[in-house]
Amino acid sequence: MSRQKEPPVYRQLADTLTDQVRHDFAAGDLLPSESELAERFGVNRHTVRRALDELVTAGLVTRHQGRGTQVVDRRLDYRLSAGSKVTHNLAELGMPSETHCLSQNLELPPGAIAQRFALQQQGCLLRVETLRYVEGAPLVRISHWFDPRRVPAWRERYRGGSTRAFMDQHYGLRLKRRQARIEALAAGADDSRWLLCAQHAPLLQITSDNIDSTGALVEVSVSRARADRFSYHIDFPDSVKEMS
């Protein structure tokens, strides 16, 4: 008979930590530091880090720079509709949020986005990169592509915060979604760095065409949210009847 190969040490440690997180820790608790865990279990810090990566990928814990590894409290149930706003929806859930501006430049957009705006060859759009923090943790990274003619002097004015509120205040634009596409993908290196998740961790990406009151396209937004922390639900109007 062949001997069954034991799982690697980091995987065994991940299983042990998973059991402890589920039974011995409450939502919001911080785990012991990597050095403390290494000493407790008699392994090196690299093994501890790989084990914690498994817990992050599983959605059990999240890392906070300067604070440590925290047990995830709950998955956010986000309502996706034509007029939904991230800041407003999170406030309704009683969860404080803030938006940081990472960059804003005129750039050539990817082909798919250029087609949405019916851009001529070499046409540029305003690209604004933001990072949404919820209860102090970075959970959503958003690329906003704007028609720069609709938002003149944006780069001189915008320093962070809700882009929807900013457009309403400075440009009188109240946008709504015309359509949205939801996809699943794995976190790349930049996603991992900004969202503090493991590389290849599951993300939910929503690409939205956002229009003004006349139906003109003003913005295409591409948001990437941690799938271990976000879930989306869509309500259908009662007036929509099943076709027979």
N, C-alpha and C positions, 0 to 999 in steps of 0.2 A: 504494500500500500504506500502511496506517495504522501509525504507530509504536506499539510496545508500551510502555505506561506503566510507568515504573519504580516499584517499591514505595517507600513512604515511608522516610526516613532511619532512623527508629527500628527499622523492620522489617528493614532491611538490617543494622543494628548487632546486632539480636537474632539474626539468622542467623549472623553472625560470632562472637558470644559463645557461641552454642550449639555451634558447631564447636570452639571453644577449650575449653569446659567438658568436652566429650566426649573430647577428645584430649590436652589439656595439664594438666588438673587431676585430682586424686585426690579420692575421697569425703572430705568433711569439710574440704577446703581452703576458705579465704576468698578471694573475688575481690578485686581492687583496689577502692579506694573509688570512689564516683561521680565525684569531682573528678579522680582519677587517670585513670579511663577516659575522661572528657570531654576531658582534655588529650591523651591518647594517640590518640584517634580524631578530634580536631578538631571536636567537637560540644559543645552545651551540656548542662548537667546534667539538664535536663528530658527531653532526648532519651535520655540514658543511663537515666534512671529508667523511662521508658516501655519501653525495650528490656528492662530487667531485669524489669519486670512480665510481659513475655511469657515469660521463663524461669521465673518463679515459677509462672505459670499452667500451664506445661508440666511442672511438677514436677521441674525440673532443679536449682533452687536454692531456698533459703529465707532469709528475712530474720530477723536477730536484733537487737533494739534494743540499741544500744551496742556491738555486735560487728561487724556488717556482713552481707554476703551470703555464704552458705555453700553449697557444693555438697552436694546431698542424697546421703546415703550409701546408703539403701536404703528400700524400701517395707516397712512393718511388716505381717507376716502374722498377723492376729488371729483366734484360734479363737473362734467364736461358738457357745455351747451354753447349755443351761438353767442351768447353775451357774457359767459362766465369770465370772471377776473380772478387771477390767482390770489392776489392780496386779500380781496373781499372774501373769497371762499375760505381761506385759511383763518381769517378773523372770525368768521362764523363758527369755525371749529374751536375757537378759543386758543389758537396757536399763533404766537407772535412771529412775524417774518420780516425780513429786510432784503433788499436787492442791491448788490454791489455791481458797479460797472467795471468790466475787465478791460474792454477796449472799444473803440469806435472809429471806423475809417471808411473811406470810399474805396470799394473793391469791385473787381470783376466777380460776379456771382457764379456758382456752378450752373451748368447748362439747364438743369431742370427748373431752377428758380428763375433764370433769365427768361425761359419760355413762358413762365407764369406772368411775368411783367411785359411780355412781348418786346423785349429789349432788342435794339439793333446791335450789330457786331461791335464789340469793345465797349458796350455801354456799362457804366458803373452804377452800383447801388450803395446806399449807406448800410454798413454792417455794424451792428451794436451787439457786443457780447456781454451778457449779464449772468450773475450767479445768485440764485435764490437761497437764502438761509432760512431754515425753519427751526425755531427754538435753539438757535445758535449753531445748527449743523447744516452744511451745504448739501442740498438735496436735488436741486434742479439747475441745469446749465442751459441757457437759451441763446440761440443766435437769431437776432431780429434783422431782417432785410427790408429796408424801407426805400420807397421812391423818394429820393432826396429833394425833389421839387415840392413835395407835400410837407416837408418838415425842414424848412430853411433855418440855418444857424443852429441846428440841433447840437452839434459838437461843442459849441460855445456855451450852451445852456445846460445840457444834461450832465449830471454828476452821479446819478444813482437814484434808486427808488422805482416805484411802479411806472413802467413805460406807458401804460394805459392812462393813468392819472396825469402824467406829464403831457401826453398828446392832447388830452381834453383841456388842460389848463392853458397850454401855450399855443395850440393850433385849432382848438375847437373841434377836434376829431374824436368821435366816439365810435370805435370800431366794433365789429362783430364778425364771428367766424362765418365764412361762406361754406367752407368744407374743412375737414380735418382727417388726416391719415395717421393711424396708430400702428407702430411697428415695434418689434422686439429686436434688440441687438446687444452685442457684448461691448463692455467698456474698453476703450483704447487707452493709450498712455496718458493723453491729456484729460480724458474723463476721470481716470483713476486719480490723477493729481488734484483736480479741482473738487471732485465729489468725495474724496477720501474713501474710495472703495477699491477692492482688488481689481487688477486687470482681468478682463473677460467676465467681470460680474455682470449680471443681467440688468439692462436698462430698458425703459419704455420711452420711445421717441414719438412725439406728436408733431406733425408738420401741418400748420394751419394757414389758410388763405384768409386774411383779415381785410374787410372792406368797409368803406364809409357808407353814409346814408344813401348815396346815389348808386351804390353797387360797384364803385371803382376800387380796384385793388390798391391798398396803401402799404401793406406789410405782409410778408411771409415769415412766420416764426417757426423755428425748429427747436423744440425743447427736449432735453434728455433728462429723465428723472430716474432715480434709483428704484428699481422694481421691488426691492425689499422694503421700501418705505412708502411707496405710492401705489394706489390702485385707482383706476378711473371708472366711473359709471356714467352712463348716458340715459337720460330720461326721454321717452318718446311721447309726444302729445297724444292725448286721448282721441283726437280727431283722426289719427292715422289708423286706418282700418286694414285688416288683413285682406289681401286680394285673393279671390277664389278663382 
